[in-house]
Amino acid sequence: MQATLAPPRIPDAAIHGAVAPPADLLREFDVPGPRYTSYPTADRFVDSFGADDHARAVRLRREAGAQAAPLSMYVHIPFCESVCYYCACNKVVTRNREKARQYLGYLAREAALQAALTGPGTVVGQLHLGGGSPTFLDDAEIAALLDMLRGTFEFARGGEQSIEIDPRTVDTARLAHLARLGFNRVSFGVQDFDPEVQRAVHRVQPAGQVFALMADARALGFESVNVDLIHGLPRQDDASFERTLAQLCALRPDRIALYAYAHLPARFKPQRRIRAEDLPDAPMRVRMLARAIEVLGQAGYVHIGMDHFALPGDALAVARRQGRLHRDFQGYSAQPGGDLLALGVSAIGRMGATYSQNAKTLDDYYGLLDRQRLPVVRGLVLSRDDLLRRDVIMALMCRGHVDFDAMGEAHAIDFRRCFAAEFAALGPLVAQGLVRLTDHDITVTAQGWFVVRAVAMVFDRYGADHRERFSRMV
């Protein structure tokens, strides 16, 4: 059951630009925590959930007449030509082009199986290609992938179609090709402009190349261009990051994702090539984040939430102001929240009250499809409590506000009694001025918006016990 929320109260910082919180506040929350692209988070998925459970969820969607609501679609392209040492994504590093052609064939098999489940009349309103590096595929392969998807599913006219781009793999002609294929949003993985930092993470790309691509993207009419940056990388320091921020503001992308690097070499093998002594210490990382918030606010960027910023006219900023912001496995989105169909190795989807994840290795993924089985190997059926807490957490993450009566009515509960323990746990955040708590609602303040994950964690039944599994909150 979906909660009906009262008109959102938008923190002043989200309207007028980011104002850096005190450094001591950021330091206090420099701890691991979930990103809440889902609730419960993916570490709660179970192996007992499989393809039959996913098929049952799709069937229930059809029986409920939910086909009128467009699906979102995510397609995972795992390949990269070289390894970036900071990377924690599911990827396959190779220069063997035959692997991509083989993979596209299996994607077509999976798409056909999914289409048979969703049935005719199902419309895809949003498409995102991620990785890995989707631009590992050549122009003909990307075109073939789009042709296959459009021949298998019905796509809404004018829907959002986005793709992640490694700037080292594209030029003007390739960007023009993507525009002709219908992509209207692109995301450039930059991470840092400093050459020494780039060498330390094995991702060298001249700033001039990125600036030229941005000019091309503008000329080609892409509706929105995103740039990803990371703070806390090896060889970064206050001075180098200041230069990167200046270049970023000169570049002026529509959206910025400023992620915190999480050094977990025991979990992610490529990170073992990063020397711990080259990493900035905790006080420096906090200073860099505070400075980024200050600089981006002065440059006119709206703080969307967590580590995302956008120019005031961008669809993400407009959705934030209007209370239409949503959050899914790709992060913040201006598209209506709902079901997500995920294709490809390790891809995670959402269907009704379930989450599903595909096999994480190519061998397992191919093996299941060779047997005409969907490659779903784990997932979760959400309980009533999970659905309630998901609505509360997403309301906090996307709108910074929860109305107790509206949420209680939507879920047929006494909200105040149900969350009495959580209200008590909010006490320190209220005392710090991060949250306003009344008898009727919770509102995240302008300062609290920068650590909204910590507010959401109060309502997480699981996350506090598993902090070591997550990225850092600042």
Secondary structure, DSSP 8 states (H G I E B T S, - for coil): -----------HHHHH------HHHHHHT-SB----SSSS-GGG-BTT--HHHHHHHHHHHHHTTGGGS-EEEEEEE-EESS--TT--S--EE---HHHHHHHHHHHHHHHHHHHHHH-TT-EEEEEEEEES-GGGS-HHHHHHHHHHHHHHSEEEEEEEEEEEE-GGG--HHHHHHHHHHT--EEEEEEE---HHHHHHTT----HHHHHHHHHHHHHHT-SEEEEEEEES-TT--HHHHHHHHHHHHHH--SEEEEEE----TTT-GGGGGS-GGGS--HHHHHHHHHHHHHHHHHTT-EEEETTEEE-TTSHHHHHHHHT--EEETTEEESS----EEEESTT-EEEETTEEEEE-SSHHHHHHHHHTT---EEEEEE--HHHHHHHHHHHHHHHHSEEEHHHHHHHHTS-HHHHTHHHHHHTHHHHHTTSEEE-SSEEEE-TTGGGGHHHHHHTT-SSGGGGGGGS-B--
